[in-house]
Amino acid sequence: MSAVDPEALQAALARLRPLILGHGGDVVLESLSEDGVVTLRLVGACKACPNMAMTYVGPIRSHLLAVPGVRDVRCPQVHADRRALARIARLSGSRPFDDGGSCVSGALQPASEAVLPLC
């Protein structure tokens, strides 16, 4: 059983959806592991968007990591390397990536939706 409350996770996704739907895309929850790893799939216009990595690192990852019990957020469609994702996080004021491969360290700093390009 996951320590993540499925209702809290769905509520976080519901807060994200208007931002993403406004740009012709959507986010689909693919899986939630027992250890709190959320795997997502971006659909619609997001599938081919050049700003996919920024959308993932900024609003998507930040909102979902704020849900208690979520340890990591993954999106296999994002093909940027970890250093690039860490730099995007740092420049956008989003939750940082640590060096150990886990997305759990660092204080949550919500990114401004007005500053981040979305799919």
PESULTA-V659527 format. One record per residue. N is the residue number from 0. OMEGA is omega in whole degrees, 0 to 359 (none if undefined). Layout:
N_OMEGA + N_OMEGA
This chain:
0_181 + 1_175 + 2_180 + 3_176 + 4_182 + 5_179 + 6_178 + 7_178 + 8_178 + 9_177 + 10_178 + 11_177 + 12_179 + 13_177 + 14_180 + 15_189 + 16_180 + 17_178 + 18_185 + 19_178 + 20_178 + 21_179 + 22_175 + 23_180 + 24_175 + 25_179 + 26_182 + 27_175 + 28_180 + 29_181 + 30_173 + 31_183 + 32_180 + 33_180 + 34_172 + 35_178 + 36_180 + 37_175 + 38_184 + 39_172 + 40_176 + 41_183 + 42_181 + 43_182 + 44_180 + 45_183 + 46_184 + 47_185 + 48_178 + 49_179 + 50_183 + 51_181 + 52_179 + 53_179 + 54_179 + 55_184 + 56_185 + 57_188 + 58_185 + 59_184 + 60_181 + 61_179 + 62_185 + 63_176 + 64_177 + 65_178 + 66_180 + 67_179 + 68_178 + 69_184 + 70_183 + 71_176 + 72_182 + 73_175 + 74_184 + 75_180 + 76_180 + 77_186 + 78_177 + 79_178 + 80_186 + 81_178 + 82_179 + 83_179 + 84_178 + 85_179 + 86_176 + 87_180 + 88_181 + 89_183 + 90_181 + 91_181 + 92_180 + 93_180 + 94_184 + 95_170 + 96_175 + 97_183 + 98_185 + 99_178 + 100_179 + 101_181 + 102_186 + 103_184 + 104_176 + 105_180 + 106_179 + 107_176 + 108_184 + 109_179 + 110_178 + 111_181 + 112_181 + 113_184 + 114_186 + 115_172 + 116_179 + 117_176 + 118_none
